[in-house]
Amino acid sequence: MNIARVRWACRRGMLELDVIFQPFVEKHYENLSKEDKATFIRLLECEDPELFAWFMGHEDCSDSELAEMVIKVRGRPKP
């Protein structure tokens, strides 16, 4: 997926997610590995309520790759 499509996919139905995704894409997406870019695209394919719960810490993501990407996007080191 090219960067323009990634930017478009980051425009969500929830402002809270826009505030999380858009700065990450602008600052870090290009520097991700090919595998991490694919995982990030998979993350963007998830539903907004699911993403909101994961990013706000209300629920844990059961997919380990997506859970790692949530941590990377949030900028928190893994405990």
C-alpha angles and dihedrals in degrees: 000000000000121000094256091057091046091052090049092049089053090063100095137179090252123067090212090063093045089055090053101041105038098058090044092054093046095048107029116013097088091053095053120107118254089257093050091049089054090049091049090052089051089051090054089054091064122099119266097242090053092048092047091053092050096046094045091048095242092123137015119237111240093209106085095206092051091045090054090049091051088055092049093049092047090048095230121138115240111259 
